Amino acid sequence: MRKKITCAVIADDCIPTSMLIRFTLASMGVNTIFEAKNGHECLDVLTKCKETCSKSCDVSQLVVIMDWQMPDMDGIQCTEAIRRGDRGVDTETAVILLTADKEGIEEMKDLPDIDYLMFKPFTIEKLHKAFNALRHLPVAHRHPKK
């Protein structure tokens, strides 16, 4: 079972969405929040987070909240890179994938790499529900080490 989430990486190229997520996370007690504008930046942040935050935040307390559609590297590609352990990122990092595209839901539902799928616009209640779902997943719930 995961611990209380205290560290988050927001990966979204839409500034208003990132600000809203940041505010919501802060109101939920998440005290360490990083931001990225695409998947490449997200991997960079996760690499730095592993180096600098390991004493205050382990992988069971970390979540990535990521938009599906971003420039350069989208949320699916970034999640796949996380699961491969690219750049030394922990493969067990929890991933919440955000999307406004309800038409693509069928292809996303069966993606084994994401932990929770959430639609935009999101609410504080939806984010609470996602966090609660993550907390009840074991850290090594389905992502084999590769």
C-alpha positions as CSV (number, residue, x, y, z in Angstrom):
1,M,0.0,0.0,0.0
2,R,1.2,3.5,-0.8
3,K,1.8,6.1,1.8
4,K,0.1,9.5,1.9
5,I,1.2,11.3,-1.3
6,T,3.5,14.2,-0.4
7,C,5.4,14.8,-3.6
8,A,4.0,15.4,-7.1
9,V,5.1,16.2,-10.6
10,I,2.6,18.1,-12.8
11,A,3.3,17.6,-16.5
12,D,1.0,19.7,-18.6
13,D,1.7,22.3,-21.3
14,C,-1.4,24.3,-20.4
15,I,-0.4,26.9,-17.7
16,P,-4.0,27.4,-16.3
17,T,-4.4,23.7,-15.8
18,S,-1.0,23.3,-14.1
19,M,-1.9,26.2,-11.8
20,L,-5.2,24.6,-10.9
21,I,-3.6,21.2,-10.2
22,R,-0.9,22.9,-8.1
23,F,-3.4,24.8,-6.0
24,T,-5.5,21.6,-5.6
25,L,-2.5,19.5,-4.6
26,A,-1.4,22.1,-2.1
27,S,-4.8,22.2,-0.5
28,M,-4.6,18.4,-0.2
29,G,-1.3,18.6,1.8
30,V,1.1,17.8,-1.0
31,N,4.1,19.9,0.0
32,T,6.6,19.2,-2.8
33,I,5.4,20.0,-6.3
34,F,7.4,20.2,-9.5
35,E,6.2,21.2,-12.9
36,A,7.0,20.2,-16.5
37,K,5.7,21.2,-19.9
38,N,6.2,17.9,-21.7
39,G,7.3,14.4,-21.2
40,H,11.0,15.1,-21.6
41,E,10.9,17.7,-18.9
42,C,8.9,15.4,-16.7
43,L,11.6,12.7,-17.0
44,D,14.3,15.4,-16.2
45,V,12.3,16.5,-13.1
46,L,11.8,12.9,-12.0
47,T,15.6,12.3,-12.3
48,K,16.3,15.4,-10.2
49,C,13.6,14.5,-7.7
50,K,15.2,11.1,-7.2
51,E,18.5,12.7,-6.5
52,T,17.2,15.6,-4.3
53,C,14.0,14.3,-2.7
54,S,14.8,10.7,-1.8
55,K,15.2,11.5,1.9
56,S,11.9,13.3,2.2
57,C,9.8,11.4,-0.4
58,D,10.0,7.8,-1.5
59,V,8.3,6.4,-4.6
60,S,5.2,5.4,-2.5
61,Q,4.6,9.0,-1.8
62,L,5.2,10.3,-5.3
63,V,2.7,10.8,-8.1
64,V,2.9,12.2,-11.6
65,I,-0.2,14.0,-12.9
66,M,0.3,14.2,-16.6
67,D,-1.6,15.4,-19.7
68,W,-2.0,12.9,-22.5
69,Q,-1.4,15.4,-25.3
70,M,1.7,17.5,-24.9
71,P,4.3,18.6,-27.4
72,D,7.6,16.7,-28.0
73,M,6.7,13.7,-25.8
74,D,3.1,13.0,-24.9
75,G,1.8,11.5,-21.6
76,I,1.6,7.9,-23.0
77,Q,5.2,8.1,-24.3
78,C,6.4,9.5,-21.0
79,T,4.6,6.9,-19.0
80,E,6.2,4.2,-21.2
81,A,9.6,5.7,-20.5
82,I,8.9,5.8,-16.8
83,R,8.0,2.1,-16.8
84,R,11.2,1.2,-18.7
85,G,13.2,3.1,-16.1
86,D,14.6,5.6,-18.6
87,R,17.1,8.0,-17.0
88,G,17.1,6.0,-13.8
89,V,13.5,6.9,-13.0
90,D,11.8,4.5,-10.6
91,T,9.5,2.3,-12.6
92,E,6.9,2.1,-9.8
93,T,6.2,5.9,-9.9
94,A,2.4,6.4,-9.8
95,V,0.9,8.0,-12.9
96,I,-2.4,9.8,-13.2
97,L,-3.1,10.5,-16.9
98,L,-5.3,13.5,-17.7
99,T,-7.2,13.9,-21.0
100,A,-10.1,15.9,-22.5
101,D,-10.5,13.3,-25.2
102,K,-13.4,11.1,-24.2
103,E,-13.4,9.5,-27.7
104,G,-10.0,7.9,-27.1
105,I,-11.1,6.3,-23.8
106,E,-11.3,2.7,-25.2
107,E,-7.7,2.7,-26.3
108,M,-6.5,4.3,-23.0
109,K,-8.6,2.0,-20.6
110,D,-6.4,-1.0,-21.4
111,L,-3.1,0.7,-21.1
112,P,-1.2,-1.3,-18.4
113,D,1.2,1.5,-17.7
114,I,-1.1,4.2,-16.3
115,D,-2.5,3.9,-12.7
116,Y,-5.5,6.2,-13.0
117,L,-7.3,7.9,-15.9
118,M,-9.0,11.3,-15.2
119,F,-10.9,13.5,-17.6
120,K,-10.6,17.3,-17.9
121,P,-12.1,19.4,-16.6
122,F,-11.4,17.7,-13.3
123,T,-12.7,18.6,-9.9
124,I,-11.1,18.5,-6.4
125,E,-13.3,15.5,-5.7
126,K,-12.0,13.6,-8.7
127,L,-8.5,14.3,-7.7
128,H,-9.2,13.1,-4.2
129,K,-10.8,9.9,-5.7
130,A,-7.7,9.3,-7.8
131,F,-5.4,9.7,-4.8
132,N,-7.5,7.4,-2.7
133,A,-7.4,4.8,-5.5
134,L,-3.6,5.1,-5.7
135,R,-3.2,4.7,-2.0
136,H,-4.9,1.3,-2.1
137,L,-2.6,0.0,-4.8
138,P,0.5,-1.8,-3.7
139,V,3.6,0.0,-4.9
140,A,4.6,-2.9,-7.1
141,H,1.1,-3.7,-8.2
142,R,1.6,-4.5,-11.9
143,H,4.7,-3.0,-13.3
144,P,7.4,-5.6,-13.6
145,K,11.0,-4.4,-13.4
146,K,12.4,-4.2,-17.0
